[in-house]
Amino acid sequence: MKLSVWTYEGPPHIGAIRVVAAMRDMHLVLHAPQGDTYADLLFTMIQRDGRRPPVTYTTFQARDLAGNTGELFKAATCAAFERFKPQALLVGSACTAELLQDDPGGLATALGLPVPVVKLDLSSFSRKENWGAAETFYQIVRGLADPAARPTDREGRRARCNLLGPTGLGFRHRDDVVEVARLLETLGIDVALCAPLGASPADIARIGEADFNIVLYPETAGLAAQWLERSFGQPSIKTVPIGISATREFIKELAAIAGVDAAPALSSDQQRASWWSRSVDSTYLTDKRVFIFGDATHVIAATRVASQELGFKVVGIGSYSREFARDVRAVADRLGLEALITEDYLEVEATIALLQPELVLGTQMERHIAKRLGIACAVISAPVHVQDFPARYSPQMGFEGANVLFDSWVHPLVLGLEEHLLTMFREDFEFNDAKGASHLPVRPEPVAAPAEPVGGDLVWAVDAERELGKVPFFVRGKARRNTERFAAERGVAVITIGTLYDAKSHYSR
Amino acid sequence: MTLTAVAKSAESPCDAPQLPFEIIGENGQREVFCGLAGIVWLHRKIQDAFFLVVGSRTCAHFLQSAAGVMIFAEPRFATAILEERDLAGLADAHEQLEDIVGRLLGRRPDIRLLFLVGSCPSEVIGLDLSLAAQRMTAKHGVKVLNYSASGLETAFTQGEDRCLAALVAEMPDERPGAGPALLVIGSLPDIVEDQFRRLFAELGISNLAFLPARRSGDLPPVGRQTAVLLAQPFLAETARVLEARGATVLTAAFPFGAEGTTLWLKAAADRWGVDELTFRSVVAPGRERAKRALAGQRELLEGKSIFFFPDSQLEIPLARFVSQELGMVPLEVGTPYLHLRHLAAELPLLPVSARLCEGQDVDRQLDRCRSARPDLTVCGLGLANPLEAEGLSTKWSIELVFTPIHGFEQAGDLAALFARPLRRRDLLGIGP
């Protein structure tokens, strides 16, 4: 049993719905108790879908448990098939139905429907949403791929690839697909199939016809891509093109695998972000302290962009994707950090409060945490919120994606000369750091970092405390901690102004 | 007896009421929340209570999604998520639950009442939460109660019904020789509660209590002198257990709009023997304000057709309100359950042209809605945007639960909830 207040991931069947809701002509019959239909609103309200997700729920109740819930499932399946006429059916159980052991797969197969039936086993009491999405996509590909489908002879035709991974409720999946498809067009590579987003079961059947796969989101497509590699010999491109350097790497890999010239794509005039970052006003980005948390793909990519392309100092990274913990840890290792792998937002909040970053790149949960702590924040990963579905085109991938990252990460910061002015003339009643930067909404006074246990009876002299108040708010917590640690290590009982500046000089070495 | 059951037994020589409505009973896919949804408002209402759901990751995810926006101040609810090994051994699950509760109460010393809330999986595996609650009450010195809000047992607002029924068991017996007391049941926003308190005081009804109270320790006594007024139509179980404790449930319309609120207050006034003149003079100012507020909205809404999908059980009283007080035309009024007894004062006020539907088969109901093309459709969040995309105007039903709508002073706000989607359509120049 695990105590949970807010969760980063829903149950596995939510992952299954994210897959099927992204597809066409596919229908999911989910054996689930009354109430589980709440999942529909995630799609109709957060993503603003103009259609209901293609899911039929059995919505059984206590009185049905006394009877035959298997019959209920069969009736619901028949009715769903008659009404929606899908090319293929997906069947499975949500958590409570799993306990009933009705075997939806067996029951649906026994109905002898004239379309393929793909069965899901979702392990609801041990797995979570992203695993559910990956498993569902894998089962769909495995169940529907035509084993005879193979690429035609490469002579005289353009290379063809599959784009794998985008789902419903994904973070900017809609726009990433457009951006990557544009890039492929520049390279002269055809997209044979994009799945799950926009694919029908008939499209999936032809998945083997592509020369290779592009795994856009390993969380959802990794498992299926591995299977395709084994079964169809299709190689996969696993570089995720988020950020300038990753996009360039991605282009070179594509050029190599497809035997095309990388130059036209590499010389794209879309690449504003790298010049923006070199522009002298961006000097102020140097060593901005940033904390990064989210799904593994976006965290790994954001870490690279933050540290190498924007010149931030990454002070902590973490992920809720346990399945990819090793990859995240490896990235943290290279930066001399320890990755925080957790599903507990309280732990994430405590870490952020302790590290006192100037910018948090996270999910909607971190957005709330950062708001409470008075720290700037940009969202980089699911779980998503209605704000993560902007009306405008706003990809994360490709060169345009890099431009979007630059804007959305830099604008929340206090920058440039304003940062100096705010701290130089601290006693100006209209323009001071308590009021925040002029382009940002008024911030609450940041919550002080939790006092680390400092040894002995350490006290601050009144004037030293006042001097500390003149340190810019976004580094004040860190200054306090450093000074106290410095004093404790040297057995200083009373922190004076002198101690404060001694500590400053000590830690700036 | 529910309405469908009545309709089915209409040929038998029982004394079922002859209802003049077309009635449909459906038993297909229900597009409603489970009772856990009630926690979203109950945990704000009872300020020293904590709700611990014993359930699955789905329960936790639902609560988070139903809250719509995350209430990021540490909420007074959480989920103890059952895992594989909890299913294997119930003894172990009990031990783990005790451990979680111990830590929770240790961290939140302000909590005076803890609800262990049963869910679909906890019920299917047969976890005995009432036993656990008794043990924990003895161990921690904090009152621990339990109720089921599972989708197996409850639809949406029925979760509150079960919660309040659990509280009734804790209410003390009335003292011998106690005078008559009025008990209003159903969570009301604090501001509405205060408005009603003033009105009842003016009517001379001062021995008054609300369930749930804002503090868990303020449970009123109950007994033969207690008269119960339902502020919400979904409290059948709570009413039943109060009756079992000797209380009398008053039959009344629900306090929506000028008429509904007047009739609701009248039921209590009659019980207390308040004379007609006093009653009229007490309600007149509020009633007039409500009527004035409704008049403006009525211009826009009169003659407009409306279709209710089942959601909170507020549908019948609200259909009565929009037809009687705003001149709208209810085409179909769906409700998860129809408790005839508690709607006895409402149904006669509903136009007989309305079709009633108990239960749901969402796809068929959508077919009927599409073919009826109502001017306004009241439905859940899962259906609203898809219907808008098909050109229908919708009102999210959940807003009717999360907004102060009871009483004279909120009558105009309630009407505005129905008017806003239509006004918006006009503003944006969207044709019918």
Boltz contact constraints between the chains, C-beta under 6 A:
constraints:
  - contact:
      token1: [A, 1]
      token2: [B, 80]
      max_distance: 6.0
  - contact:
      token1: [A, 1]
      token2: [B, 86]
      max_distance: 6.0
  - contact:
      token1: [A, 1]
      token2: [B, 96]
      max_distance: 6.0
  - contact:
      token1: [A, 2]
      token2: [B, 81]
      max_distance: 6.0
  - contact:
      token1: [A, 3]
      token2: [B, 78]
      max_distance: 6.0
  - contact:
      token1: [A, 3]
      token2: [B, 80]
      max_distance: 6.0
  - contact:
      token1: [A, 3]
      token2: [B, 100]
      max_distance: 6.0
  - contact:
      token1: [A, 4]
      token2: [B, 60]
      max_distance: 6.0
  - contact:
      token1: [A, 4]
      token2: [B, 79]
      max_distance: 6.0
  - contact:
      token1: [A, 4]
      token2: [B, 81]
      max_distance: 6.0
  - contact:
      token1: [A, 5]
      token2: [B, 78]
      max_distance: 6.0
  - contact:
      token1: [A, 6]
      token2: [B, 64]
      max_distance: 6.0
  - contact:
      token1: [A, 7]
      token2: [B, 60]
      max_distance: 6.0
  - contact:
      token1: [A, 7]
      token2: [B, 61]
      max_distance: 6.0
  - contact:
      token1: [A, 10]
      token2: [B, 61]
      max_distance: 6.0
  - contact:
      token1: [A, 11]
      token2: [B, 57]
      max_distance: 6.0
  - contact:
      token1: [A, 11]
      token2: [B, 58]
      max_distance: 6.0
  - contact:
      token1: [A, 33]
      token2: [B, 120]
      max_distance: 6.0
  - contact:
      token1: [A, 33]
      token2: [B, 151]
      max_distance: 6.0
  - contact:
      token1: [A, 33]
      token2: [B, 152]
      max_distance: 6.0
  - contact:
      token1: [A, 34]
      token2: [B, 30]
      max_distance: 6.0
  - contact:
      token1: [A, 34]
      token2: [B, 151]
      max_distance: 6.0
  - contact:
      token1: [A, 35]
      token2: [B, 33]
      max_distance: 6.0
  - contact:
      token1: [A, 35]
      token2: [B, 34]
      max_distance: 6.0
  - contact:
      token1: [A, 35]
      token2: [B, 151]
      max_distance: 6.0
  - contact:
      token1: [A, 37]
      token2: [B, 31]
      max_distance: 6.0
  - contact:
      token1: [A, 38]
      token2: [B, 33]
      max_distance: 6.0
  - contact:
      token1: [A, 38]
      token2: [B, 62]
      max_distance: 6.0
  - contact:
      token1: [A, 38]
      token2: [B, 65]
      max_distance: 6.0
  - contact:
      token1: [A, 40]
      token2: [B, 382]
      max_distance: 6.0
  - contact:
      token1: [A, 41]
      token2: [B, 381]
      max_distance: 6.0
  - contact:
      token1: [A, 41]
      token2: [B, 382]
      max_distance: 6.0
  - contact:
      token1: [A, 44]
      token2: [B, 382]
      max_distance: 6.0
  - contact:
      token1: [A, 44]
      token2: [B, 385]
      max_distance: 6.0
  - contact:
      token1: [A, 45]
      token2: [B, 381]
      max_distance: 6.0
  - contact:
      token1: [A, 50]
      token2: [B, 389]
      max_distance: 6.0
  - contact:
      token1: [A, 51]
      token2: [B, 386]
      max_distance: 6.0
  - contact:
      token1: [A, 52]
      token2: [B, 386]
      max_distance: 6.0
  - contact:
      token1: [A, 57]
      token2: [B, 29]
      max_distance: 6.0
  - contact:
      token1: [A, 59]
      token2: [B, 29]
      max_distance: 6.0
  - contact:
      token1: [A, 59]
      token2: [B, 30]
      max_distance: 6.0
  - contact:
      token1: [A, 61]
      token2: [B, 152]
      max_distance: 6.0
  - contact:
      token1: [A, 62]
      token2: [B, 152]
      max_distance: 6.0
  - contact:
      token1: [A, 62]
      token2: [B, 153]
      max_distance: 6.0
  - contact:
      token1: [A, 83]
      token2: [B, 363]
      max_distance: 6.0
  - contact:
      token1: [A, 95]
      token2: [B, 56]
      max_distance: 6.0
  - contact:
      token1: [A, 95]
      token2: [B, 58]
      max_distance: 6.0
  - contact:
      token1: [A, 95]
      token2: [B, 121]
      max_distance: 6.0
  - contact:
      token1: [A, 96]
      token2: [B, 120]
      max_distance: 6.0
  - contact:
      token1: [A, 96]
      token2: [B, 121]
      max_distance: 6.0
  - contact:
      token1: [A, 96]
      token2: [B, 124]
      max_distance: 6.0
  - contact:
      token1: [A, 99]
      token2: [B, 124]
      max_distance: 6.0
  - contact:
      token1: [A, 125]
      token2: [B, 83]
      max_distance: 6.0
  - contact:
      token1: [A, 125]
      token2: [B, 84]
      max_distance: 6.0
  - contact:
      token1: [A, 126]
      token2: [B, 84]
      max_distance: 6.0
  - contact:
      token1: [A, 368]
      token2: [B, 72]
      max_distance: 6.0
